[in-house]
Amino acid sequence: MVGRSSAGRKIDKAFDYLTGAEVGWVNDLYIKPAFRGHGYAKLLMREALDTFKQMGHTDVRLNVYAHNQTAMQLYEQLGFTDVSKFMKIDI
């Protein structure tokens, strides 16, 4: 979510690379292992999505590692879809 200063001003933004439109961005979501499996990640994501909507965003994005099937399932359950692919090569 966009950070805010003590005066309530936005201190960070995310933009769509192609259109330049401001988008909501989830940088990291981490639940400590002892608390996993209780729905906390879904609860936090729904709260974040509600907050983004209240802020006027119509588009929210995030990155997820291809090996993190649990996270991908959560995001897909919430309605996220695959829109790009980040690739690498070890040389």
N, C-alpha and C positions, 0 to 999 in steps of 0.2 A: 504494500500500500504506500501511498505517497506520504513521506515524512512531513511533519509540520514543526515549525519553530514554536517557541513559547508564546509568540504573538499570534499563532494560528496560520502563518503563511506557509505555503507549499515550499519545500526545500529540495524536492527531487521530482522528476517527471520521466515518463517513458513515452516514446513515440513510435508509430508504425514507420518502418523504414521506407516503404513505397509511397504511402499517402501523406505522411507527416502528421497524421492525426494523433492526438494524445490518447494513450490507452492505459488501462489498469495493468499493473505488473506485480506478480507474486515472485519475489526473489528466492525465498527459502521457506520451507515448512518442515519443521523437525519436531517429532514427538519422542521423548525419551523412551527407551525400550520397555521399561517397567509400566508405562502407561499406554502402550500400543494395544490395539485390538478392542478398544472401548468406545470408538467413535469420535475421539477428540479431534483427529485430523479433519474429518468431515465437518464437524461442528465449527472448527476454526475457519475452514475454507468457506462454508456457507456464510459465516459472519463477515468474512473479508469480501465476498461477492456482494452481499447486501450493502456493505459500506461503499464499495466502488459504485454501485448503482445509485446510492444516495448522493455521491459526489458527481453524478452525471455521466459516468463512463458507460459505454455500451459494448465495450470490448475489453476482455481481460486475458492476459497471456502469462505463460510461464515456460520454463525449460525443465525437462526431466531426463535423467539418464536412461538410455535404452535398456539397461539391465535392471532398472527399478520397476519391475512389473507390478508390485503392490501399489506404488504411487500412481502409475499409469492407470491402473484399474480404478482407483479412487477418482482421479481427474475425469476419466471417461464416464463414471457414474454421475458425476456432477454436470456433465454435458460438454466438457472440453473435447476438441477434435484435433487431430494431427494436421498441422498446417505447414510445417517445414521440417527439414532434416539437417542436423549439424553433423558433419563428418570430420574424420581425422585419419592420419596415417602415421605410423611410427617409422622413422627413417634412420 
